[in-house]
């Protein structure tokens, strides 16, 4: 018998969707009505945020150091909104945790007192910047990147589970190319999503900046 989601879980899921969409609508309104900048730079800013998020997740997925934490990356690129928000919340735990560890008053033998002091001062200076970024990530990055991530997840899912029609006559080279593309996506769907969302977004951000030279 299949486990059906509880009413509480369903309400939480719909509530999360409503919150994300509401914040997204507010951000779009703010960009259009209140941000004092030209339209092309507003569009560029959106694409830069989306592109940076995508490329970051793609590059992290290739890191051998993070192989044991791949479940976080899976949530960061998940089309399921609860997993997506949980993954981002989990990710945002690490920056302040690193600061807490770095500001510990205890040190192992062999440390350099000068570097210890400089490192402590640097972490104190960076602390408000880190917490400001956490707020920015929750209020801007998460709502702004969710829908693009759903779209690229659908594309990757389609490619990953696409079956070749045996009745279709295809050229040998085309078959080989299809196998190559499918194997790339199946080998690392996280990286595929990241690159699909990151590279086009950053290219579009450049086009947005350049378009201001020709369109007023």
DAGI-V992883 format. One record per residue. SS is DSSP state (H for helix, E for strand, - for the rest). Layout:
ss->{SS SS}
This chain:
ss->{- - - - - - H H H H H H H H H H H H H H H H H H H H H H H H H H H H - - - - H H H H H H H H H H H H H H H H H H H H H H H - - - - - H H H H H H H H H H - - - - H H H H H H H H H H H H H H H H H H H H H H - - - - - - - - - - H H H H H H H H H H H H H H H H H H H H H H H H H H H H H H H H H H H H H H H H H H H H H H H H - - - - - - - - - - - H H H H H H H H H H H H H H H H - H H H H H H H H H H H H H H H H H H H H H H H - - - - -}
